[in-house]
């Protein structure tokens, strides 16, 4: 498979982005996308990635570098799966969410309760 070059340029008004994908050394065809189109494209890429990973072991998250979103718009609700749904608006991916089975909810509550029992960090410091 040839190595690809991906170019992205955001319009000055930030209402669109132009993408160009081409093999290295070749000229790409620019495609202008609105924010909604870009969000849909990102979702399609995510679905494609998920299909490529089907059947492969995922491994633990502990010790991996994770892109953290600070203070996102979020909500929690009881899901129809005998568990809970946590959703948030990720600045890079748009609205995302995940369902947590009831037994995992209990584990999360225990961990968060232990966190609340810790002394508060001095103002201006985050843990």
C-alpha positions in Angstrom: 0.0 0.0 0.0 1.4 3.4 -1.0 2.1 5.9 1.8 -0.5 8.6 1.8 -0.3 12.3 2.5 -3.3 14.1 4.1 -3.6 17.8 4.0 -6.2 19.8 6.0 -6.9 23.5 5.9 -9.6 25.3 8.0 -11.3 28.2 6.4 -10.8 31.6 8.0 -14.4 31.8 9.1 -14.1 28.3 10.6 -17.3 27.1 8.8 -15.5 24.6 6.6 -12.4 22.6 6.2 -10.7 21.5 3.0 -9.2 18.0 2.9 -6.8 16.6 0.3 -5.6 13.0 0.4 -3.1 11.6 -2.1 -0.1 9.2 -2.4 3.1 10.9 -1.3 4.5 13.0 -4.1 1.2 13.3 -5.9 -1.3 16.2 -5.9 -4.6 15.5 -4.0 -8.0 16.6 -5.0 -9.3 19.1 -2.4 -12.7 18.5 -0.9 -14.4 21.2 1.1 -16.5 19.9 4.0 -18.9 21.8 6.3 -18.8 21.1 10.1 -21.7 18.6 9.8 -20.1 16.9 6.8 -16.7 16.7 8.7 -18.5 15.3 11.8 -20.2 12.6 9.6 -16.8 11.8 7.9 -15.2 11.4 11.3 -18.0 9.1 12.4 -17.6 7.0 9.2 -13.8 6.8 9.8 -14.5 5.7 13.4 -17.0 3.0 12.2 -14.4 1.8 9.6 -11.8 1.6 12.4 -14.1 -0.4 14.6 -14.8 -2.9 11.8 -11.1 -3.3 11.1 -10.6 -4.1 14.8 -13.4 -6.6 15.0 -12.2 -9.9 16.5 -8.8 -8.4 17.5 -7.9 -8.4 21.2 -8.3 -4.9 22.8 -6.0 -5.2 25.8 -6.2 -3.1 28.9 -6.4 0.7 28.9 -4.2 0.9 32.1 -0.9 2.5 31.2 -2.0 3.8 27.8 -1.9 7.4 26.8 -5.4 8.8 26.7 -6.5 12.1 25.1 -8.4 13.7 28.0 -11.2 16.2 27.5 -11.5 18.7 30.4 -15.0 19.9 31.4 -17.0 18.5 28.5 -20.8 18.9 28.1 -22.0 15.6 29.5 -24.9 13.6 30.9 -25.6 10.3 32.6 -28.8 8.3 32.4 -30.1 4.9 33.3 -29.9 2.8 30.1 -32.3 0.2 28.9 -29.6 -2.4 29.2 -29.7 -2.8 33.0 -27.0 -0.3 33.4 -26.1 3.4 32.8 -25.3 5.5 29.7 -22.5 8.1 30.0 -22.4 10.6 27.0 -20.3 13.7 26.3 -19.6 16.1 23.5 -16.0 15.3 22.5 -14.4 18.3 20.7 -12.6 16.1 18.2 -15.3 13.5 17.6 -18.7 15.1 18.4 -21.2 13.5 20.7 -20.1 10.1 22.0 -21.3 7.8 24.7 -20.9 4.4 26.2 -23.2 2.0 28.1 -22.0 0.6 31.4 -23.5 -2.7 32.8 -24.9 -2.5 36.3 -22.0 -4.4 37.9 -19.5 -2.0 36.4 -21.6 1.0 37.7 -21.1 -0.4 41.2 -17.4 -0.5 40.6 -17.3 3.1 39.3 -19.4 4.3 42.3 -16.9 2.7 44.7 -13.9 4.3 42.9 -15.5 7.7 42.7 -16.6 7.5 46.4 -13.0 6.7 47.4 -11.9 9.7 45.3 -14.4 12.0 47.1 -13.0 10.8 50.4 -9.5 12.1 49.5 -8.5 15.6 50.7 -9.2 18.3 48.2 -6.3 19.6 46.1 -5.3 23.2 46.8 -7.1 25.8 44.6 -5.5 25.9 41.1 -4.2 22.4 41.2 -5.9 19.5 39.4 -5.5 15.8 40.3 
